Amino acid sequence: MSFADLGLSDEVLKAVSDAGYSEPTPIQAAAIPNVLMGRDILGCAQTGTGKTASFTLPMIDILASGRARARMPRTLILEPTRELAAQVAENFDIYGKYHKLTKALIIGGTSMDEQSKLLDRGVDVLIATPGRLLDIFDRGGLLLTDVKILVIDEADRMLDMGFIPDVEKIVSLLNKIRQTLFFSATMPPEIKRLADAFLMNPKEITVAPPSTPGENITQGLVMIRHMPKRDIGGMQKKKRAALRELIIKEDVTNALVFCNRKRDVDIVHKSCQKHGLNSATLHGDMSQPARTETMDRFKAREIDILVCSDVAARGLDIDDLSHVFNFDVPTHAEDYVHRIGRTGRAGKKGRAFTLAWQEEQKYLDSIEKLMGSKIEPVKLDSLDSGNGAPADDSAEDETDTGETKERRSRKKSAAKSKSEKSSPEKEKPRKRRSSRRDKNEDDDDQSNDPVVGMGDHMPAFLARPVKS
């Protein structure tokens, strides 16, 4: 089957051909004809299956006739994150190049005044995140009664991020006579309830079980053994050393490194840079211009390793991503599938590795149960050499131990009081010099890292100067 068999216009077909596509994916083949017929769609499709084009292509043809009025968009696309919204906007630019459609991207982190000016001129397509959309609506800068097509994308991600009340409020502001396209990677009970409330006699399309990672992805699991006295700080250092060893051993072209916590994103990034790796960060606390610039540099191969939180886990289309590393095991099994789904796309090979320790076994069991298969264990030289921390890496890192300065201060005060009671004549201890642990630094020792001493075998990207 070709795109020409789906009922799309010549202009759209020419734009698709210019983009280098000739055959539709399964969800595109199933959804596009039904969208053109005006039917509601309930699509359950794994990330990376091409569902964005399954609604943008027919929408362009539908919008070819008609004109938008001021502050009254004709279509509305809701996305959970700024990155996904920007990506959909890019799709309209690519596939709508032979049409004169207008669009507005309404997301946080950018000028609300500029966005309001776009809406004042009238737009055919409004792509938005729920929070910013409601902000503009509450200020009187938007009317939603003329929306003929509503797209709710990544609905399960909306649920995870707490946007469902906002989505329900937005839907209540729309005309009941509309076409609704509802997409989700998974279909938990709450999402099914929303679909039943929003859709009318929908065409249900399911493509590939969401629990199935791409067949082109090779997976590996590295277990970090416990250290004496369960030294969490030391174990975190071992985990960072294991990550670096994996990056060096693998033929890494570009990679995403996922952390569960935003503070760990910065720690891992600093550790990578300290040991000569060309890395950057991406997480929700960054401003939108900074996030956009970082993604552009990563896609342009100016950055080799992007350390990120789950803000980048779903929907981002990164060409030829060679590796995904889970520095932390995701607590939700579905997130594992979405994370590693960033690689091995469009028929290409990809590799994904996960670092874990014993306490995370329940999460690993959940992931393997969801996938119906085991993750193959991987052995590393640095971890097989012994259970303890590297001899040169014994300094404590307060960020990793989780022991705050306040707690340590209380312990010191208690110890001091006890000492004074038992030895009242004892000389007061001298004031301790400030140490690295009080500076919240990453004290991995480069002398113990696999990068050192590699000589001519060092990967090419490690030889490049680190870019800030």
N, C-alpha and C positions, 0 to 999 in steps of 0.2 A: 504494500500500500504506500502511496505517496501523499504529500500534502494536497496535491491537486484533486485527490479523491474525496476530500473532506468538505468541499463546498466553499472554500475561501476565495476571495476575489483575486484578480490578477495582480493587483498592487501588493497585497499581502504576500502572495506567493513569490513575487519578485524580491521582496524584502527578506523573506525566509531563505531564498536561494542565495542572496547576497551575503547572508550570515553564515552560509556554508552548510545548511541542513537540507536533507533530501527526503528522509523518511521520518514520520512521526513516531514518538514513543507510544507505548500502549495506552497511557492515560490521555495523551493528546488525541489519539485515534478514536478513543471512546467518548471523550468529553466534547471536542470541538463541534461535531455535528449536532449534538443535543443542545449546546449553548446557542448555536445559530438558530435552532428551532424555538428558542425561548423557554426551555425547560429549566427548572431548578436542578442543581447538581449537588449530590453528596459524595465527595471524593475522599477516599482513604488511600493515600499513596505515600510511600517512603520518600524521604528527602532525596533529591537527585534524580527523580524520575521525569522531570520536565513539566511539572504541573503549572508553573508560572505561565509558560507559553500556551497551555491548554485553556487558559481564560483570557490572556491578553490578545491572542490572535483573533478569536471570534469577536471580542469586544471592539476591536478596531474597525471591523467591517460593520458591526451594528451601529457604531457611532458615526460612520461616514455620512449618514444623512441626519440633518438636524443641527441645531446650534444652541450652545449654552447661554444662559442668561446670567447677569451679574449676581454673584454670591449663591448661585443655584447650580451646583455641579450635576451632571447627568449620570455619572457613575461614581461609586465609592468603593475603594479597596482598603480594607483594614489589615494592618500588619502588626505583629507584636513588637518588633524592634526597628530601629532607625535603619540599620543596615539592610534588612529585608525590604523595607519600603523603598530605599534608594535603588536597590537592585531591580525591583519591579518597574520603577520609573525609567531605568536604563533599557528595560525590555520594550517599553512603549516607544522610546527613541529609536531603537533598532528596527522594530517591526512596523512602526508607523511612519517611517521615513517618507513614504509616498502619499501620505495623507496630511491634511492640515488640522490635526487635532491639537487642542490645548490641554495642558495638564498642570497640576500643582502638587508639590510634595510638601506635606504638612507634618513636620516632625519636630521634636524638641531639640534644643541646642543650637537653633538657628533663629534668625530675626523673625519675630512674629509680624512686624510691620510689613516686611517684604512679602510674607505669605498672604497677608490680608490684601495687599495691592493686587496680587495675582487673582485672588478670589473675586475681587471687585470687578475685574475685567471679564469674568466668566470662564469656567474651565469645563472641558468635556470629561476629564478624568481627574478625580481627587484621590490621591494615595496618602494615607495618613496612619499615624499611631493613635490609639484611642485617647490618651491623655491630652495631647496637643489639640486634637480635633474638638474635644469638649471645651477646652479653654477658649478657643476662637468662637465656638458656638455661643458660649455663655456671655461673650462680649458683644454679641450681636453681629459678628462678621460673617455669618454663614447661615444659609437656609437649606434644609435637607429634604424638603417636600417634593423636589423634582428628580430625585434619584430613581432611575429606572432599573439599574443593575447594581446589586450589592455583592461584593466579594469578601468573605471572611476567610483569611488565609492563616494556616498554622494555628488552628483553633485550640489544639491541645497545649501549645506553647502559651497562648493567651491565658489558659486556665492556670498553668504553672506560675505565670508571672502576676496573677491576681487581677487580670483585666476583664474578667467576665462581667462583673457589674457594670463597667463602663460600656462594654459591647452591648449589653441588654438595654442600657439607657439610649445608646445611639440608635439601635434598631427601633426603639419605641418612637423615635422622632421621624422615621421614614414613612413614606406612603405604603400602605399595606399591599397595594397592587404594584408589584415589582418582581424582578427575577433575582433569585439569590443563589450564589455559588459558594458552597461551604466545603472547605478543604481541611483535612487533619491527617497527621501521620499516624495517630492512634485514635481509638474510639472508646475511651472510658465512659462509664455511665453518665457523668455530668455533661460530656460533650454530645452524647447521643440525645440527652434531654434537650439541649439547645438546638440541635439539628431538627428535632421533631417540632420545636416551637417556631423556628424560623422558616422552615421549608414547606412547600406545598407539592405533594406528589413528586418527590425528587427522583431523578435517575441516579441510582447508586452505582458507583464505580469504585472497585477495589483493585489495586495493582500492587502485587508483591506484598506478602505479609510484612508488617512493620517490624517484626521480630527477626527478620532475616537480613543480615548484613550483606553487602555486595559480594558476589562470588569471587570477584577479583581482588579481594582484600585478604592478605595473609596476616593472621593475628598471633600475638605472642604475649606471655605473662611472665613478669619478673617478680619473684617473691623476695621481700627484704626480711631477713631473719632478725629476731630480737637480739638486742644487745644486753649486757649485764645491767640489772636494775631498771630495765626498760627505759633507757635514756632516749627520750623522744627526740631531743635535739640532735643527738648523735645519729639516730636512725634517719632523721630528715637529711642529714649530711650524706649518709650512705645512699639515700634515695637520689639526691642530686648528683652524686658521683656516678650512680648507675645510669641516670638519664644521659649524662655526658658521654659515658662509655658507649651507650647504645647509639647516640648520634654519630659518634666517631666511627663505630664499626659498620653502621649501615651506610649505604650509598644515598645519603640524604641530599636531595635537590632543594626542597623546601618543606617545612613541617609546621604543624600546629601542636603546641604543648598545652593541654588542658589542666587547669587547677580548679578545685572546688571553691576555694576562697580567694577573694580579690587580693588580700594581703600577700598570699603565697605567690600570686602572679608576679608581683614586684620582686619578691625574694628570689624566685627561680630565674627571672630575667637578669637580675644583677649577678647571680652566680654564673649564668651563661656568658655574660659579657666579660666577667672577670677572667674567665678561662678561654677567651679568644673567640667565642661564638658570636656571630652576627645576629642579634635578636632584638625584638621590640615587644611591647605589651599592648593588649587590647582588652578593656573591661568597661563596665557600665559607668564608672565614676569619671571617665574621660569625657571631655567636651566633644560635641559632634564634629567640629572641624578637625580635632586631633584624631578622632577615630577614623574619619574619612581619609585623612592624609596617610595614616598608618596602613590602612587597607590598600590604598593606591600604591604605596611603596612596596608592600608585600606582593601584590599582584604583578608589579613591574620587576620583581626579583631584586630589588634593592635591599630587601630584608630576607634572610634565609629562614629564621625561626621566629614564629609569632607565639608568644606565651599569652594565653588568654583564659578568660572565664567562659561560662556557657553562653555568653552573649553572642559568641561566634559559632555556636554548635549547630545551629539549624539554618538551612536554607541558603547559606552563603555559597556562591559558585566560584570556586577557585580552580583555575585551569591547572591540570597536571600536578596536583599536590602529591608528593611522593610518600609522605609519612604523617601519621598522627600518633602522638604520645600522650597517654593519660598519666600525668604525674600523680593524680589522685583517682581512685576508683569512684565513678559517679554513684550517688546513692540511689538513683532511679535507673532501673535496667534499660528503659527506653532511651535514656540520655546516652548510654554507651553506644547504642546503634547509631544515633544521630551524630555523635562525635566522630566515630570512625568512618561514617558515611561521607566525610569531607574528602576522603581519598578513594582511589579505585573507581572513579566516575567515567562515564562515557566509554566503557569497555577497556579502560586502561588499568594497569596493575597498581596496587597500593599496599602499604604495610602499616600495621597499627600495633603498638605495644603499650601494655598497661603495667604500672608499678604498684605493688600492693604489699600489705603485711597482714599478719594473722587476723587482727581485729576486723579486717574488711572482708573476711571470707564469706560472710552472709550476703554481702552485696555481689560478690563474684558468683555465688551459688544462684542468686536471682538472675544475673545476666546470662549464665549458662543455661538455666532453665528456660528463659525466654527465647534464647537462640536455638535450643535443642542440640547444643554441641559444646564441647569443651574447648577452652582456650589453651593452646599448646604452651607448656612451660619453656622458658628460655633461661640458660645459665650464662652468667657473666663472670669473668676472671676476678674482678674486684670483689665480688660477693662470695666467691668460693674460697677465697684465701683465708677466711676466718670470720668469727662472729663479731669481733670488736670493731671499734672505729679505727680509721687509719691513725698511725702513731703521730703524724704531724697535724692532725685535725681534731685535737682534743678540747680546744677552747669552747666554752659554752656560748650558745646563740640564744638570747632571750626571746627572740621572735619564734623560734622553733619549739622551745620548751613550753611556751604558753604561760610561763611564770612571770607575772608582771612585776615591775619595780616596786609597786606598793606591797605586794605579798612578800617579796624578798626583804623589804625594809622592816616589815612586821617581824619576820623571822629573826633578823639581825638584832632588833630591839629586844626581843624575848631572850635571845642568847646572851646579849650584853647584860641584861638585868640579872639573869641567872648567874653569870660569871661574877658580877659585882657582889652578889649576895654570898657566894661561896668564897670569894677572895676580895674582901673589902679593901685591903691594902694594895691590891694589884694595880700596877701602873696602867693608865688608860691607853688603849691601843692608838697608834698613830693613824691619822686620816688616810684611808686607802686611796691610792692613785686611781684616777679614772681609767677604765679599761675598755676594750673594744665591745664587751658585752653591753655597756651602757650607751653605746652609739647605735644599737639596733642594726648592726652590719652583718653581712654574710661572711663568716670566717672559714669558708672552704680553703684549704691549703693547696695552692697551685702545684707545689712540689709533688703531691700525691695523685695528681690528675693524669689520666691516660694521654691527654694532649701533649704533655711535656715529653720531650725525647722522641717524638715520632719521626723527626727528620723529614726525609723525602716522602714518607708515607702519609704525611698530613694531608687531609682532604683540601681541595682547592679553595672552598669557601672559608676555611679557617684562616687561610693566609691573607684574606682580604682585610683592610682596615675596618674596624668596627665603626658603624655609622650611628650617630646619635639621633 
